[in-house]
């Protein structure tokens, strides 16, 4: 049987005089369907209206007809404006692809003085200097960084604990600034640090060189200290003090924090949000554990499934929306990223929601030993002995070798959701992305089996939930304010 109807089924008739434009649909709830087009415009229809629309029976004077026409699901008459606008929006959505690769992560060291059970890196003890990146490796990495065509370059320092090799951080920053005097890129820096050993002198250097500070905060003191233990049992106290000092020296808007959801976090989402409010943050990114590195070795990843995390996430989102209704402007950042894809003609650039995937073309990571990986998750996977996403080495490979590596091109092709099995038919394809590293790690295949994919289950459930929330006027006003 043919997958498609006859050509005449899609053509306008004399009676209806409208033609269907490309769209997909899915059930939203018992009474409604959601239809989406290739640029992410969506509309909610009853099943009856959807059937009338498909069979060219929709009455031009109806509300559904006006909504579908305004959002480029149909075109009537001889007017080509709707198609031209659809093309323009599609071009805008894809414009970011021409500006790869903007994010470059340098693993300055694997050493760390924390012992986090969910850590995605096989950390080394503080005295293992053999796991520090050398200046020679950094120089070769910087040569590759500035081969990228992107007009904006962000260099992020990762670890281990990057501050344990702060001398190299200084070296890379000053060398990049020197190169950029000729290159003229929009250059930015981020240091990822637990702040436990960061001194005021380091923070002053960050201020002088416009380095943003990204840290971890998992919740209240007992939860943070359990999730992120260190010898002095004072991880939380050091983190909070570090946040205070960093804001005072570097600037309040240049300090951010991330949390990771562990099994111990699941019943405490309200307390976690309250901790972020108490520390003066304007939002939180409620994120799950990832199936890589030490997190798998210590069985942390298996501590809960997708449904347990979704329950945690929706409770947190409900609590955050209630805070907003009470006058506290506080954002859940993942929802904000998804809403940006749903409600604007622009792509957010968030690596996990890109198609093709953001690996390589969105970010590259230069390991302490010179190995180049398609993403931070690829590096973490390599720590488990799987080097499927290793693209080359700074000391032996050119930019062209790395960016045309089969280890990158194969998963990129497989991750294009417009043609990937099941993704291409999914109503939520315009909002989603592909994560070939995740699916390789969990299912042994870069495409993955979508019906059993935790990535798909999490995202599809969140997309449906947000579309439902947008149908509530007061909640829609709050959500629109987040983007």
Secondary structure, 3 states (H helix, E strand, C coil): CCCCCCHHHHCCCCCCCEEECCEEEEECCCCEEEEEECCCCEEEEEHHHHHHHHCCCCCCCCHHHHHHHHCCCEEECCCCHHHHHHHHHHHHHHHHHHHCCCEEEEECECECCECCCCCCCCCECCCCHHHECCHHHHHHHHHHHCCCCCCEEEEEEECCCHHHHHHHHHHHHHHHHHHHHHHCCEEEEEEECCCCCCCHHHHHHHHHCCEEEEEECCCCHHHHHHHCCECCCCHHHHHHHHHHHHHHHCCHHHEEEECCCCHHHCCCHHHHHHHHHHCCCCEECCCCCCCCHHHHHCCCHHHCCHHHHHHHHHHHHHHHHHHHHCCCCCEEHHHHHHHHHHHCCCCCCCHHHCCCCCECCCEEEECCCCEEECCHHHHHHHHCCCCCCEEEECCCCCHHHHHCCHHHHHHHHHCCCCCCCCCCCCCCCCCCCCCHHHHHHHHCCCCCCHHHCHHHHHHHHHHHHHHHHHCCHHHHHHHHHHC
